[in-house]
């Protein structure tokens, strides 16, 4: 049997494991599922005869190497910074590697060694990054092959709550790592290019500069800019494109409300707060407000944020129980961002019957035969339940499909890479449609950012 080692059995691994086990008889596969928690690995195998759960400590070098030696291919679902030791072992023992994470500098440095051994190190093959690359490259390649010249590429993606589970004023619940949501946009200005001009949005303004998007059947959304939209310009073959913008999707109104936390300083992760363990939610809120001998915390908050008590923004803050004097933070040496994450998790955790939703939206502007045209490509995926979430499906299924294609010799290009070649994206996008991950493409009039301009 062909052995697939899966390292990490967390939330994103559920659909990945289910897919590979469903193919295991036909494809002669045996899965070894390794996790620090043996109980979690056992739960994910579901007593399947073609799966073996093992306790695997990635920092135990002998244990890690022994597991990798036994495999034909390795899937690492670990946090991104932990892939590199696994990757080095894969070089030593001549094993292919698949991850859903961004290519780090350390991973890229293994490219020459991987090619020497004819090894495929497939990265960024999840949702974002992953499905975004594949669905974008499919249309970009089609435009180039038809003789078109790309003018504009915009790409948006968001993990949201499904409409039937949208039960709070923020129209949002945590469907993925809450910490990433709290820290979104930090670490430098967002940068992109519009109509040939480089643009920059500092963190303090990021959530007040949004784009609006309409998705048929699901209504209106907004998107704020990702930190670096230019990262994939050369990768996508778009060095001469006039507009390149990537953003994160939320429901309309979320960004304006989130900006309250940014302006107060509650998303700061650079310092710890004194006595955070015994601090109440109300004391946390008051920490960012000026002293006043008579005004309440609520009044001071409304004054500093310039919001009235009948403003929906105020209702959103009240809904979070932010002013509760009895609820304790309970975190030692916590940063403001960590405390905010704790408070939000109380209100935004998915409930047992809640479903999540992924929305992806691409815009392609191009010129062909002297005419300017546009294609909009949209995908909405709704999760089945709390195990097979939309996030788990869209992250895990492409990983699983790529793994099988590599094992079966359908993906052959060696080296450290992204899923931007036809041998990768065509079969995976086609198979994803069987799992309700479907892109609907629509021709649109091209306006760019100058709708009144005479393009003739």
Protein Blocks (a to p, Z undefined) as FASTA:
>chain_A
ZZdddehjafklmmmmmmmmmmmmmnopacddddfblmlmmmmnnopakbccddddfklm
klmmmmmmmpmbdcdfbdfklmmmmmmmmmmnopacddfbdcdfklmmmmmmmmmnopac
dehilfbgcjlmmmmmmmmmmmmmnopacfbdcddddddddfklmcbfkopacfbdfklm
mmgoiaiacdddeehiacdddfklmmmcccddddehiapadddddfblmlmmmmnopmmp
fbdcddddddehjlmmmmmmmmnopmpckbccehklmpcfklmmmmmpccdfkbcfklmm
mmmnopafkbfklmmmmmnommbckbcfkighiafklmmmmmmmmmmpccfkbccddddd
ddddddeehiacddddddddddfblmlgfklmmmmmmmmmmmmmmmnopambgcjdddfb
fklmmmmmmmmmmnopacdddddddekjalkbcfZZ
